[in-house]
Amino acid sequence: MENYINSIIDDLADKINAEKERLIFQRCCEKIQTNEPIDFAKEGLRRFPRMKIDHNSANQTESYYWNDGSDEGLHLITFYFGIEDMQLNAENNIFTGFKYI
């Protein structure tokens, strides 16, 4: 049973991460006018990364900024999650996700 629950959680995490990456890439295309695919794992290993991720545990946000040469960078997207975002349906299944701005 524990393996089953873990596999469901892993699948959900993979789907959420894939959707987040799709949304980040969409914002990159919109805001910096590029269609160049961005490998986020590889980007983190660069000496001068083009993207900065700020995590704020107090308000449960994750913000992405593009290094455009300015002091603050170009805000791409912010994801946030709160316990109030969890939903329970009639069959007592829990659904969760994230919101973004």
N, C-alpha and C positions, 0 to 999 in steps of 0.2 A: 504494500500500500504506500509506503514511504517513497519508494522509487517512482511510483505512478504520480504522486503529488509533485515530486521533484521534477519529473519530466514535463508536467503541465506548466510549472513555474518557469522552467528553462525555455520552453516554447514561447510563453508569453513574453519573457524578457527579450528573446530574439526578435519577436515581432515588434515590440516597442522600440528596440534599438534600430531595427531596419527602417521603421517609420521616421524616427528621429533623424537618421542619416539622410533619408529622402528629403525631409523638410529643410534640413540644413543646406543640402545641395541646391534645392529650389531657391532658397534665399540668396545663396551665393550667385546663382544665375541672374536673379532679379537685381541685386544690389551692386554687384561688382562686374556685371555683364561678362560672365565667363561660362563656358560649357565644359571646361576642363574638369574631369573627375578628380575628386580630392580623396586621397587615402588617409583617413583620420589617424590611424595607427602610425603610419609613416610620417605624417605631419608632426606628430608629437616628438619624433626622434630628430627632426631637423635642428640645426644649430640656431637658426633664426626662424621659428615657426611663423607661418602666415596667419594662424588662427589661435586665439586665446580662449580658454574656457574658464569661466568663473563659477565656482560652486558656492552657494550661500545656504548653509544648513539651517540658519535661523528662520528663513522664510521658504525653504525648500525650493530654491530656484537653481537653474543651470543656464547661464548666459553665454552665448558665443559671439566673439568679436573678430573681425577681420583686420589684420595689420595693414592699414592704408597709409601709414606714415604719420598719422595725427597722434596727439597725446593720448587720446582715449580709444582710438580705433573705431571702426565702423560696426555698429551693433547689427548683428544678423538676426538673431532669434533668442528668445528666453523661454525655457520650458519650466513649468511649475506644477507641483503635485501637492495635493492636500488630502487628508483623510475624508473630507467631505466629497471628494471626487469619486469615491468608491460607491458602487451601486449594487443593490441586491435585487434579483428578479424574482418572479413568482415561484420558481423552482429552487430558490435559495442558492443560486449561483452568484458568486461575486464577480463583478466586472470593474475593471479599473483601467486607467490610461493616464494621459497627461494633457495639459492645456498649454498653449504657447501664444506668445505675442511677437 
